[in-house]
């Protein structure tokens, strides 16, 4: 299976030192729902949209007999009730990566 990020986020772009994620790639949120200027904004909804897109694409690939990259597993549990305005959706995403600390900052 490809490890290409654009397999998960087709409109992902690198613009100089900025990584740009297109709202067109996030089925769970629309432009009108995004508020990045207000304190608190809607970070939970935006986080959900990114994680849901990644998990859904990973599970879709698994259903099509395409294996996930080595060291990666993704599960999406059935949603459960969470009040009148939403649901509780949980995911488990595990990944293993080799990090070359000679070329990256070490964690604090």
DATARA-V377125 format. One record per pair of residues at least 12 apart in sequence whose C-alpha atoms are under 6 Angstrom apart, sorted by the first residue. I is the first residue (numbers start at 1). GAP is how many residues later the second one is. Records with the same first field share a line. If there is no record, write none. Layout:
I = GAP / GAP
This chain:
1 = 65 / 66 / 67
8 = 46 / 49
9 = 16
26 = 23
28 = 21
29 = 20
71 = 24 / 25
72 = 22 / 23
73 = 20 / 21
74 = 18 / 19
75 = 16 / 17
76 = 15
77 = 13
